[in-house]
Amino acid sequence: MSGANLDMARIRADFPILHQEVRGRPLVYLDSAATTQKPQAVIDALVRYYTHDNANVHRGVHALSERATHAYEGARERVRKFINAREAKEIIFVRGCTEAINLVAQTYGRSRVGPGDEVLITGMEHHSDIVPWQMLCQHAGATLKVVPVDERGELRLDLLDSLLTERTRLFAVTHVSNALGTVNPIRELVRRAHARGVPVLVDGAQAMQHFRVDVRELDCDFYTLSGHKMFGPTGIGVLYGKAEVLETLPPWQGGGDMILSVTLDKTVYNRLPYRLEAGTPDISGAIGLAAALDYLDSVGRDAIAAHDQELLEYGTQALESVPGLRIMGKAKERSGVLSFLMEDVHAHDVGTILDREGVAIRAGHHCAQPLLACFGVAATVRASLALYNTREDIDALVRGLHKVREVFA
Ligand code: PMP
């Protein structure tokens, strides 16, 4: 049992990939912020779909197509319920957070952002919540503004109101920093942005695998998630948008499914959500994602949140005992990520030595180069946690770090 009352032996048994040796050592997987492992229930759902039901959706008249459509639309409803969206049409299936943000930048952004306007982001965004806005601003003649981050790794909220101007067309902010683990106070940010009439997009790539997210409570206008970071397959993600906002978006990609009728002169576009889902979607991915959400609920989202938080605290204390180790990011609210540096040892060398011990972590800039630059570093070591990690995993990491010290002594 974990302190949060999760039956860890049972949970670990649900993830077949964890039970292997890597370089002659039992695998210790601490790279879940990059991608999570998949429970057997998700793998089974994919196998079942391809074994029994595979067909294209929405336009078939035969039984398999009906089943595939039912399962795909069922997955949409499953996501709606999981994030507490009002209507299923507010759930747009995309490839992941990257595609979701690009969709908003190229539809909402291109139709609303013009010369002299501003888009506001923060200093702790992942590249996928920076570059699409840079591209948009360049195209539109607009300016990208940034809420800075302080030395603890928290947003400078004291500057927010002055950065939200009458020219701000959108505020895009991450729920949880993938590089530092900082959890941002989204409800408050949304309230303050809305007070200025500014809509908010929340990048949720690192949130829902750790704690409950209710988009209606947050009141954000857009929320994005990546299935592969929450125990689902790669290639599937979600853009949530308030119906009244999505209804105003111009179509994005053109093609099948997003139309009602096409002549060579004119196309009539489909209703939501199909209008924003051109072409054959990732049917199996959506079904696998729904299975992942069922799995999360079967384990219990509150129990997962308690487990992850407790493990983060244990990990923080354990790392602080390693000589010459400096934890990056000391925000009051953190989730899932332990980012650190070791004196006189490059992050990549730490990663290589840990790999020899069977410990999988990430070393580098974590696609958040501007954030690391503001801390004056080019790379950190990042151990990231998920519901299948245990105190033993942290202990193995710490043993590995002592090996690193020996090698570089
Ligand atoms: N935002 C954050 C905070 C992330 O951690 C990631 C993935 N590392 C992304 C966006 C991009 O997600 P994806 O690669 O699944 O599109």
Residues whose N, C-alpha, C, O or C-beta is under 5 A from the ligand:
A	BS01	PMP	A33 G96 C97 T98 E99 H126 S128 T174 V176 N178 D203 A205 Q206 S226
